[in-house]
Amino acid sequence: MLQWIDTHCHLDHHLYYKDVEQVLENAKQAGITHAIIPGADPRDLQRALELCTHYEELYFAVGVHPLDLERFDRTELENYIRHPKCVAVGECGLDYHRLDSQDVSTKARQKEVFCTQIELALIHQKPLIVHIREASQDAYDILKGHQNLRGVLHCFNGDAILLKLCENFYYGIGGVATFKNAQHLQNALPKIPLERLLLETDAPYLTPHPFRGTRNEPKHTTLVAQKLAQILSIEPVRLAHITNTNAATLFGLAPLTKVS
C-alpha cells in the first residue's frame, strides 16, 4: 500500500468530536501516516495539542485565520509555538472573498495580523501555512519581501503570480483539484516544480469528487493523489515519494521508510 501525508486537516474541528478515533483509523487504513492540524481559531489550539499528544502521527500549527482576526492574540500563540509537536505557523494570510471592495480597514487589519504571524514564523524558524482567497496580488507583495521565509500556499488557487514564489514556498493541493469546475487550477498544476508539491485535504472541508458534499477526512488524500497523478502523468508511487519527501523536508517530520 502506498503511504501519504495529509499536510492540512482540521481534526480539532467540532465535526470530529464524536468519532476522531475512527477517522484516524480510516486514515491509517488508507495509508495516511502523518497529518498536520493547522491553527485557524485559537479556541481550538488546546484540542489540537491534546490530539497530537495522544496520537503519534499528528502534528499541529499555531495561527489565526484571516476571518478570525478578533481572536488574534500573539501571546497565546507563543504559549504553544515551542511545543515539540508544533511544526508551523498558520494558517494565516489574506481573504477578501466576503469583503466589500471599499473595506480598506479590514484589509489593512488582515495584512497587519498576517505580517505579525510571518514575524513569529521567522523568529521561531517555523514554516508558514498561508491562506489566500481573492487576494493573490497583496499576498504576493507581502511574501516576496521576506527572503528567509518558507512555507506552503495552502489550497493553491492556480494564480500565476503565486507561482513566482516557488523558490521558498510549496503548494498545497487538495480536493478542489478533483472538481469539474477547477480547470484553472488543473491547468496550473503542471507548472509547479515537483519538489514543491504537497498533498492536503483541508478536512472537514472541500471533500474530493465523488464524495463532494459530505464531511471530508484525511483518508481522502488518496483521491487527491490519484487526480494529481493523472494530471501530471506520473506514477502514484513516484508521487508518493515526492510529496512525502517534500512534507518531511518542510515540516521536519520523520522520513518515511516505505512508499510501496
Protein Blocks (a to p, Z undefined) as FASTA:
>chain_A
ZZdddfbdcfkbmklmmmmmmmmmmmmmnopabdcdddfblklmmmmmmmmmmpmkbccd
ddddfklmmmgcfklmmmmmmpmklgbecdedddfklpcfklmmlmmmmmmmmmmmmmmm
mmnopacddddehilmmmmmmmmmmmkbgcddehiehiaklmmmmmmpccdddfklmpmk
lmmmmmmmmmpcfklcccdekiaghiacfkghiacdfklmmmmmmmmmmmnopafklmmm
mmmmmmmmmnopacdfbfZZ
